[in-house]
Amino acid sequence: MGNTILEALNVRVVGTSQRPFLVLAHGFGTDQSAWQRILPFFTPHYQVVLYDLVCAGSVNPDYFDFGRYTTLDAYVDDLLTILDALRIDRCAYVGHSVSAMIGILAAIRRPDLFSKLILIGASPRFLNDKDYHGGFEQGEIEKVFTAMEANYEAWVNGFAPLAVGADVPAAVREFSRTLFNMRPDISLFVSRTVFHSDLRGLLGLVRVPCCIIQTAKDVSVPASVAAYLKSHLGGRTTVEILNIEGHLPHLSAPALLARVLQRALLSR
């Protein structure tokens, strides 16, 4: 993508100039529109940087290089390239789901760039291990991949309500829309990359202050994962448990999430 990355990944900076920079990075299956109900809370106080992951349905699929995006490191490269292109040398970072992990890797590589990481629905590993509960067995994951491959539409229609969790039909419709926007082969490829990632051994290298935000019941991330992150991240880490269900609180409970984000951003 080279110098075209700002255009290719639909990078926008919105909000009040001369204010601190705040990056909002979306998770798998959505795009930057997932933040639209959160944005009004932050544009008066920040310069908000929004962009789409290369796998998002809002990005030209020709930019998705199957040879390059085999690990999360290539997504980290994209994030750092964007921040450098915008000449940002300090920002707070909010990452949802896979973008929480992208933020962790970016902060290990460039700790001076980030004042704080706020990690929503984060998981360093989704698969269970002998002493670790990630929430999924390998066999369960393989069934998910098979379902995605066999009938993507049916998989989305089943997965979206489960992921949203709460009874918020508008959020289910919105998540379904952005999932359907993804090309099915890209969606499956990214799912495999995410589910086979294991960042547990790197968490101790993080020196940036972190805030973990987790809902009380999330089909994708057990509550125990938030405690695991708190005890293994190297920087000062706090945990906020939202008393709601679902993996996408920015879609299902935006006002509640915005209040918690504001508090996390202002805390030292």
FENFEN-V90700 format. One record per helix or strand. SS is the DSSP state (@ for helix, = for strand). FROM is the first residue (numbers start at 1). TO is the last residue. If there is no record, write none. Layout:
SS:FROM:TO + SS:FROM:TO
This chain:
@:2:8 + =:12:15 + =:21:25 + @:32:39 + =:47:51 + @:61:63 + @:73:85 + =:91:96 + @:98:109 + @:111:113 + =:114:120 + =:127:127 + =:129:129 + =:132:132 + =:136:136 + @:138:150 + @:152:164 + @:169:181 + @:184:195 + @:200:205 + =:210:217 + @:223:232 + =:237:245 + @:249:252 + @:254:266
